[in-house]
Structures are given as structure tokens and as C-alpha cells.
Amino acid sequence: YNFQNNNNYFSRKFFTLLQETTVVIMGYSLGDFNLNSILNEVKNSKNESFKRSDIYYVSKDKIPDIIERFYAITYAIKVIQNTDINSFFTNIEQEYSTAEELIKTVENLKGVR
């Protein structure tokens, strides 16, 4: 009740992050009422800065297909399932140098007209 009815810092900050950056959601259930409220608010705002492909949900368990499809269609959340948090960060660390090289390539293309 307090989360929804008090314009608290966390909910406002999370709302902004969902609109402006890549976000990985860990440790929350996709059924969490507060999380869904913020996701709905972002979706309904249709802010131009909201990039629909930049929200990921990491679950250590298998997510039912119907739930995964619902979040993909409704919020464009990409679900990464059957992945524990340590494995997730290990995989990111292993691919970091490849990602850096790709970013440098894109930055070089900015000057091309």
C-alpha cells in the first residue's frame, strides 16, 4: 500500500531507469504487484525514450511459456531463465571484451554520413 500510494524515491527512480537505460531485473517475481505497477506505468506513458528491448528478467527457474510470452508481448521483457545470478555475471564478464569491440565499431560509424 505504501509503495503504491507514496510517491517514493525507489519507484520514481526505477520508472526513470526503465525509460532511459538497459535494466536487468533479478530477485523479483514477475508476479510482483509493485513491479507490474511500474511496468504498466512505463508502458502507458509511451515515452519516446522508452526502448522496449532493454528490459531483461533473470530467473533461476523455468518460467511457464505463457508467462514468458505475456511479458514479452506486454512489456517487451526478455526472460533469461534457468540461470543463477553467478552464471549470469560470469557470462557477462566473459563477453565483455567482445561487447567493447562492437561498441567501438559503432562509435566509429557515427562520423559516417
Residue, then its C-alpha position, 0 to 999 in steps of 0.5 A: y500500500n505504501f509503495q503504491n500510494n507514496n510517491n517514493y524515491f525507489s519507484r520514481k527512480f526505477f520508472t526513470l531507469l526503465q525509460e532511459t537505460t538497459v535494466v536487468i531485473m533479478g530477485y523479483s517475481l514477475g508476479d510482483f504487484n509493485l513491479n507490474s505497477i511500474l511496468n504498466e506505468v512505463k508502458n502507458s506513458k509511451n515515452e519516446s525514450f522508452k526502448r522496449s528491448d532493454i528490459y531483461y528478467v533473470s530467473k533461476d527457474k523455468i518460467p511457464d511459456i505463457i508467462e514468458r510470452f505475456y511479458a514479452i508481448t506486454y512489456a517487451i521483457k526478455v526472460i533469461q531463465n534457468t540461470d543463477i545470478n553467478s552464471f549470469f555475471t560470469n557470462i557477462e564478464q566473459e563477453y565483455s571484451t567482445a561487447e567493447e569491440l562492437i561498441k567501438t565499431v559503432e562509435n566509429l560509424k557515427g562520423v559516417r554520413 
